[in-house]
Amino acid sequence: MDEKAVDFLDELGVPFFKVASCDTNNMPYIESTARKGRPMVISSGMQTMETMRQVYNKVKSINDKFCILQCTSAYPLDPEDVHLNIIKEYQKEFPDIPIGYSGHERGNAITLAAVGMGAKVVERHITLDKTWKGNDHEASLEPAELKELIAGIRVIEKAMGSTVKDMRACEMSTFKKLGKSVVAACDIPADTPLTAEMLAVKVAEPRGFPPERIYELIGRKLNKSVEFDDSILEIDLEI
């Protein structure tokens, strides 16, 4: 790609520019492309982190609509040369732009893993026949594989969910069957200071004191006698 090609594509009204890895350290080209004002997808194969910082700073100063893709320029790409962890490093280095993945590996597993790590843009090459001449075909996806990849990405997007850890509505039926409570490990007379030896954790009805708070009970007293294996209820505790 050169600047004349960028001008031509800009006249055609392309929705975004893809910067190939081999062009990423061409700063005049990067600058002129950024000045078109269109979104940019920048691959980072054969580059260093310092170069990518320079690219980020140059593009950011002109055009804030761009993303960077982790990429290793080998065809086909072996798993040990993928280095998906660079996605996390890019996320830390450039937290205000989307980070993605450009893959040349065989199959879909690694690309799906990249999505699970937070890749927001995915690039894969497409072929109609992997056996055709040229090493790019072997590293590309056939149409059926592309369809599988897209379906897998959509599943992962749903599965990513929330960053808030809490009990989910779908877990309630399991919780009703398997959720545990604090119970009496022996007969406990009323007004007796509770010790750890007096308490156990079991599935019990009615549902009692939550086991994650069991140590709050030590030294507390019950306002009534409780028999062995009975649930310890909040309302049974002396205030």
N, C-alpha and C positions, 0 to 999 in steps of 0.2 A: 504494500500500500504506500502511496505517496500523496503529497498535498494536492496534486491535480485530481487524483482519484477521490479524495475527500471533497473537493469542490464539486465534482460531478455527482457524487452521492448526495451531497447537500441540496443540489438543484433538483434531484429526484424526490426529495422530501422523505428520506429514510427516517424511521422512528428513533434510531440511535446509531452510534458508531461503535463497532467492535475493534479494539486495538489488539492486534496479534502480539504474542510474546516477543517476536523478533523486532517489533517496532516500539516496544515499551520504553526503551532507554534512548529513543530518538527524540530529544527534547524539543527541537524546532517543530517536528511533526506533531508531538503531543500538544504543544502550545497552539498550533494552528487549528488542530482538531477541536480543542477545548473552546476556542473562540467562535466556533459555529453555534455554540449554545445548546447543542443537542445532548441528550444523555449519552454517557460513554461507559462501555464495559471494557475494562483493561485487564488483560491476562498478564501473569507475572513469571512465566517460565523463563529460565536462564538469567534471572535477575537476583540481586541481593536485597536485603531489607533496606540498606542505605539508599539504593537506587529507588526502591518503592517509596521511601519517604520523600525523595526529591520529586518523584512523579506526583505523589499526593499533594505536596505543597504547590507545585506548579499548576496542576489542574484546579485545585481548590481555590486558588487566587483568581481564577478566571470563570470557572463553571462548577457549581456545587452539585450538579446532577451526574454523578458517576459512581461506579463501584469497582472494586478490585477483586480479581479471581485468583485463588491459589492454583498454580499450574506447574507441572513438570513436563518439559518438552521432550518426551520420548514416545516412540510409536512402535508397538504398543508399550504401555507403561506397566512395569512390574509393581506389585503392591508395596514392596519395601522402599520404593522410590517416590511414593505418592506424598508422604508427609502431611497428612491431614491436620496435624497439630499446628501447622502454620496458620490455618484458619483462625484458631484461637489467638495466635499472636497478632494477626491482622486486626482482629476484633478489639484487642487492647490498644494497638498502635493507632488505629483509625476508627474510633468508636462512633463517629458521626456519619459514616457512610455504610452502605450495605457491603457485606463481604460474601463472595461466592466461590464456586469451584468449577474449573475447566478440566475435564477428565479425558485421558486417552487410554485408560485401562480396559481390559476385557471385562464384559459383563456389567451388572448394575450395582453390585453390593457396595462398592467403595463410594460411588456417587450418592447412594442412599444414606450411607454413613455420614457423608459431608452435610447432607440436609439435616440429619439428626444433630450435627454439631453447630447448626445455625446458618449454613449457607443459604443465602437468599436468592441467588442466581446460579443456575446450573447450565453449563455448556457441554454438549457431547456432539461428536461428529456422526453423521448419518451415511449409510451406504445401502445399496440394494443387494449387495453380495460381498461378504467378507473375503471370498476367495479371489476377487479381482486383483489384478496386478497393482502393486503399490502398498507400502507399509501402513498408510493411513486407513485403508479398508479394514485391515485386521483389528485396528484399534477403534473402529466405528461400530455403531449399533445398527442393526437391521430394523425395519419398521416395526416388527412384532416386539422387539426388545425395547424400542422407544416407547411403545404403548405401555409395556409393563413398567418401565421406569416412571412414566408420568403417573400411572395408577399408584405405584409405591410411594411416590412423593406426596400424593394427596393423602394417603393413609398416615404417613409420618407427620404431615402438617396437623392433622386432627389429633394425633397422639402426643404432640408436644405440649398441648394444654397450657395450664397455668403455672406460674412460679410460686403460687400460694399452696403450701402443704396443709391440707385439712381433710377431714373425713368427707367422702363424696356421697352423693345421693345413691349412686349405684352400689355402694358398699353397705347400705343400711340393712338389707336382708341378711347379708353374711354376718354383720355385727350382731343382729338379733339372735342368730344361732350360735355364734362363736365368741362374741364379746365377753370379756371376763369382768368379775367384780371381786371386791374384798369380802371374804366370809370369815366366820369364826372357826378357828382351828381347834376349839374346845368350847365347852360351856363357859360363858362369861357372865358372872353376876353383875347386876346393876351397880353403878358407882365404883367400878373397879378400874384403876388406871390400866390402859391397854399397853401391852408389850408386843414386840415383834413376834414372839412365840405364840401369841394368842390369835394371830392373823394368818390367813392364807389367801391365795388367788385362784378362783375357779370360775367356770361357767355356772351361773346361778340365777334363780328366779326367786323373788323379783330382782331386777338389776339393782345392784348396790353401789357402794362407794367406788370410784374409779381407781384401779390398781396403780396408775401412774402417780397417785397422790397418797399412797399407802403410808408413807413415813409421816404424813401430817397427823395420822391417828395416834402415833406413839405418845403416851401420856394423857390422852383424852379419856373421858369416861362416858359410859352409856347411861341413858336415863331409864333403861329397862334391861332385864336379863335377856341374853341371846343364847340360843342353843347351838351346839356343834353343827357346822355346815350352813347355818343360816346367814343370809346376807347382812352385812353391816350397812345400815341405811343412814343417810345424812340426818334424817329426822330423829334417829335414835341417839344422837350424840348430845351430851350436855353442852349447853352454851357457856 
